[in-house]
């Protein structure tokens, strides 16, 4: 009897502190967009709950809010919601004293960039995090090169005798109160067919980008327009009146409020023959043209 393979895509339960939101703007499809600007995630996203009584978080659902002090110009906004990134400098790449074949990345937990990770500095807190490498020559991200953290733990540096009797080498051992952090990454072992080909995991003093893998980056395109779909429908099919004497045409919403007003007139030649009918939108609304005033005398 064969066993079927089953699986699901689990909705993500991400804390807002692990999310980064950026946006760029362009007024049209021709003008180059601005550089991406960071937003306060707490002003843009909010968790959803199964009910307001239980306060149980609804997995995978967040409310997107657009602050009016940012999204206030008609045009096109590109919103990027991605795992939060931390740029950190490698202190060293070394091995564990107990496992000399286990090479990993050493970080200094006293740096503000690493302290920002908070409780994730606890043992195993960075498991599954992705590491990308920055090219020191031009500060660009090295394409298609990344590692995954298999395990993380605080450690300390110790000296042990090397092959030379006059020198000692620095290795590391786990210490939950140490000021250093050891990242065991994968891939980090040489293939059996080529034991001298050790995978690249970085070098001392190189900058890396650490980000969580809780969810995939989401890109949202937002267009801010002068009219919404309901107003466009009213402008096309809404109730209207036309003042035959003044040529003023009024368009009303569902509450019989004027939402648009224009003036119609004829362009004539020197013999008073009509050539064109012209419609101009009024920038100032004539409030005497209300629906109730016009229809007050209708029996």
PyMOL commands that set and color helices and strands:
alter all, ss='L'
color gray80, all
select helices_A, chain A and resi 16-18+41-44+112-115+118-121+229-237+291-294
alter helices_A, ss='H'
color red, helices_A
select strands_A, chain A and resi 19-26+37-39+45-49+57-64+75-83+85-89+92-95+103-108+130-134+141-161+168-174+180-186+207-211+218-224+240-242+248-252+258-268+274-281
alter strands_A, ss='S'
color yellow, strands_A
deselect
rebuild
show_as cartoon
